[in-house]
Amino acid sequence: MAEQNNVGVIHDIGFRHYDGPRLGRGWIVRSLLVETFRGAFGLGRPAKAKIMPWVLIGILLAPPLIFVLIIVLTGATELPTSYTQYFRELQLIISLFIAGRAPYAMSRDLRHGVMPLYLSRPFKRGDYVLAKFGGVALAMFAVLAAPETLLFVGALLAKLPVGAQIAGYAEGLSMAVILALVLTGIGLVIAAFTPRRGLGVAAIITTLVVVNALGAILSVILSDKGNASLGAYLSAIDPYNVVDGIAASWFSADTAITGLSSLGFTGGLVFTSLAVAIIGGSIAILLARYRKVGVV
Amino acid sequence: MPAIAIKGLTRTFGPVTALSQLSVEMPTGVVGLVGANGAGKSTLIKILLGLLPPTSGTATVLGLDCQTDGLTIREIVGYMPESECLPPDVSATEFLVHMGRMSGLPTDVARERAADTLRHVGLYEERYRSIGGYSTGMKQRVKLAQALVHDPKLVLLDEPTNGLDPAGRDEMLGLIQRISTDFDISVVVTSHLLGELERISDHIVVIEAGVLQRSTSTAAATTMSSLVLVEVTERAGEVIERLSSAGAKVVAGAAAQTFVVEVADGRVLDDIRGAVADLDVGLIRMQRRRHHLAEMFEAREEANHG
């Protein structure tokens, strides 16, 4: 009798209850952060979502590869570009990356009203914002650190002086940290106010390009008028110049804006506090923005 | 222990009072929360989830204080919002795994339970397709599934039948009933339609403009309201008189020659037959009628005001 029942019968086991562990708030925030990070590269998403980020990463990695080839082949004694200047030179590509990734992380949940589902789960409103911020910032840092690392490895392969390379690489990475945080802050704030993803992408790239042009114009006009340091300070309207200013003041790195390098200690303080203000301010704005989402 | 206990709950938004001195206990099982749009149902749900502090009063869910134990409550409670809340570019499976993890389930458990839960709400092969291509009924099922994926003890369903056609409505209501009977999960379900909730609810709570109107067990309500509609060819008045003198409760009906008799026990039906035969009038119909709770409330309201 019992044997009969075992043959070819699909048992409807009914609704199964779960008695296992429920991992708390920390795990949830970590999961959301990791998912945001992976999403920024289109991982776990269809092939279409992978195209843009990986094309941009490819473009970012191409010049270091070429530089490395050049120094290895020609036996040059220094890198064609400095670690700190590299971001400046590929500024547009970096801007495109954040413009694509920030709305990806923020807009979807806002536009399709997914927030109430997150809010009804065992973590807090602010946790969501911080997890998203962390995920995008980490992705941004990874993207900035990769070409730096490639430059560093290439320089070592070409047997350039190790001490100077390590110092340069360390400076480049610290700039990558600051730039990643600053760009993530700006990108996410804009994305959080433009629930339509396409609009968000356009808004971010427009903002970054316009402030870049403004910063350049201001610094050129003012240094023509003989007030280069005011021009340098005003050029901080462009977040890339803020990071550049920090590099110029603390690391005496080369810079595209004349005057940035002559600001010294005061300049370092001003630009550093600016960066901190941008990062802190954008997190504060994001938290305030999300205080209203999903409540009656 | 009641699933939900609310004492003197008040919530104001500036000059607007969404909930006013609400005190009610909701038992386990299916509780229907009825009220017109803007009656304060959604506000109440947000307070119960610990997302909105009440202006005054207290509320507990499964014995946990909504103001201090919000995180614990949200771990063992599921919520299905009224609004659209699904991203269109992921599949139901992916979405449910994600939401399971967001409820604190380990990833492998989330995967297993996502598949299970979708099957229970009636989504099979479709679950691998993007949600964007789903019908309203399928989307409602995904919304329901995400409220169940972490095996809660209680689910709060905000207008789950909204936007569904009559067949979809019946299926959804059947599903909600199964959550309570087969899955052993308590349900609080809101609707502005009393009629659809009374079928599946064990208990009905009615609020209007943030004020409690009724809190009744439907089992008690329906036995009390067993009625029979009688239509005769003529002399309805005399029949009514005879029945009333026999002790039956009779109310004249809307149409001529019809009246409604409350069936307290089986003898009343015999009395009707006897009265009709004695008076020698034709009996057109005797129709057992399910007394809608709504009518009952109206009748009592009139009695209260009158």
Interface residues (C-beta under 8 A of the other chain):
Chain A: G14 F15 R16 H17 Y18 G20 P21 R22 L23 G24 R25 W27 I28 S31 L32 E35 R108 D109 H112 G113 V114 M115 P116 L117 Y118 L119 S120 R121 P122 F123 K124 G294 V295 V296
Chain B: F13 A18 S42 T43 K46 L49 L51 L52 L71 T72 R74 E75 V77 G78 Y79 P81 S83 E84 C85 L86 P87 P88 D89 H98 M99 R101 M102 S103 G104 L105 P106 T107 V109 R113 D116 H120 Q146 H150 D151 D182 F183 D184
